[in-house]
């Protein structure tokens, strides 16, 4: 099956045909580092991490660029509010974002450029656009003339006459209120760079156009980001880049929001759930399953109850893998995923349908466990591991066991021996009909975070996930 994805610009699902056979180039709008990330921020990086992994599974060499916006109105406002240098705020929050990406198992990007490292490229882009009549300087600012670009608003499908362009303080000298700022004149106490158009700092949209051009060239395959970036950010990127002479992105992919009580999760609304706090309450692997499990174009309505449901669902997968390994021994992931899983992922990265295949395979594996069919259990474990591995969610992968699979296995064996001694004492108490002592030992294990299950082959334990 041909890999297909929803293209925002075409408003339909399209067959994916790469610019260069066997290669995929992706530019993702990354963090604006004015604050630490909440789960809504990290969802975008996680969704595109899954896309990237699937492209790699399908045999593509992937170039993945995710930028850092480290100069912005919001960062400058935070600097004034906190009395800290703008660059210190940006750097601290950039590290917080990277820690969150790492915690949730996102692969590092091929390139992760910072906006402030690409001022010369931005100046050159503005110079060319002014020379071609697409931009103009006024009062130390540089604006893009939207009427000079006839296909403006094609991505967001708006009418120019009805447009209300967001504008910032100090944006004076516009010929048309709908023109947008590419360069902002310096203000007292704010950071600035010297340019032929006067001292100032870049506009948000210009930053991404310049960095995408530098790292991916005049044309690349996929531009991604949150759905809230369609306008004005991505619309303005298209105008700048194509007026500059780039074909720019051939496909546009946008992930939906994480909401709370129907509102987009946002620091300004006071309804954000920080990743740094969430990983104290939930295992990062469960958070990855929770945020990566829904379709990337579907809104996630956050609630503790929905996270508990995700935790329970993932626990069923983990429980099968643990029992399967106990019966069949170490089982490597299968070389290929089941066809139904691949068909789902090829159809616009339909992770919910792909996970349905995972859960079906788990049920089949559990049935094989009940029958003691070691070969069937091993096959199911291998397939489940392969599918979860593609999604970055394999709990048996060393990356989720603290680094070393040998160390994880050793720790498990130590705990297993200690728990075994307690279970022997519990069994002895039951044989002498001292059920109060047996129940007390079971309750002690449960308080320690273990669930005890009595099976025909004897008691077994696993970590409690509730």
ABEGO torsion letter per residue (X at the ends): XBBBBBBAAAGBBBBBBBABBGBBBBBBBBBBBABBBBAAAAAAAAAAAAAAAAAAAAGBBBBBBBBBBABBAAAAAAAAAAGBBAAAAAAAAAAAAAAAAAAAGBBBBABBBBAAAAAAAAAAAAAAAAAAGABBBBGGBBBBBAAABAABGAAAGBBAAABBBBBBBGBBGBABAABBBABBBBBBGBBBBBBAAEBEBBBAAAAAAAAAAAAAEABBABBBEBAAAAOAAAAAAAAAAAAAGBAEBABBBBBBBBBBGGBBBBAAAGABBBAAAAAAABBAAAAAAAAAABBAABBBBBBAAAAAAAAAAAAAAAAAAAAAAAAAEBBBBBABBBAAAAAAAABGGBAAAAAAAAAAAAAAAAAAAAAGBAAAAAAAAAAAAAAAAAAGABAABAAAAGGBAAAAAAAAAAAAAAAAAAAAAAAAAAAAGBAAAAAAAAAAAAAAGBBBBBBAAEBBBBBBAX
